[in-house]
């Protein structure tokens, strides 16, 4: 059972990383609203602001991970 939980966690972590790489089109390490819209066209400014917890106008990898865990963004981008 523990190994199955560990494997599931590893797969989820991989999915989040893949999603971050997919979203960050310019490779600067952060995801802009425009980059988010390119993959998730239904994203609203309000949802983006909720994901962008430090309100810097960009979504970091940790913010994206938290958004995936909260169900705000699908794990596979």
N, C-alpha and C positions, 0 to 999 in steps of 0.2 A: 504494500500500500504506500509506504513512504517513497519508494522509487517511482511509483506512478505519479505521485504528487510532485516530486522533483522534476520528472520529465515534462509534466504539464507546465510547470513554472518556467522551465527552460524554453519550451515552445512558445509560450506567451512572450517571454523576453525577446526571443528572436523575431516574432511578429511585430512587436513594438519597434525594434531597431529597423526592420525592413520598412516599416511605415514612415519612420522619421527620415530615412534615406530617400524614400520616394517623394516625400513632401518637400524636402529641402532642395529645390531645383537648382539654386545657384551655389550650393555647397558652402554657405557661410556659417553653418552650424545652427541656424535658427530658421523658423518657418514664418513667413509673412502671411498676411490675410490673403493676398493674391495667390501665393503658393498653395495655401489651404484650399482655396476655391478651385484651383486647377484640378485637384484630386477629389474634393468633396464639394461639388457646386451648390449643394443645399445649405452650406454653412452660412449662418447669419453673422452679422457684426456682433450681435449680442452673445452668441455662442463662442465666437472667437475671443471676445473680451473675458468671458468666463474661464476659458482655457488659459488665457494670458494672465496668470495670477499676479505677476509683478507689474502689470500694466505698462510694459515697455514697448508695446506694439509688435512684439515678436514672440513666437512660441519656442521655448527651449526644449531640448530633449526630455528633461525632467517634467516640464509642464505637459508635454505630449504624452509621456508615460502615464501621468496622473489622469489625463483626460481619457485615455484608453481604458484605464482601470475603472474610471467613473462611468464609462459607457457613453461619453460625449463624442468620441471618435471611434470608428471601427478599428479593430486591431490590424486588419490587413488593408493597407492603402492602395 
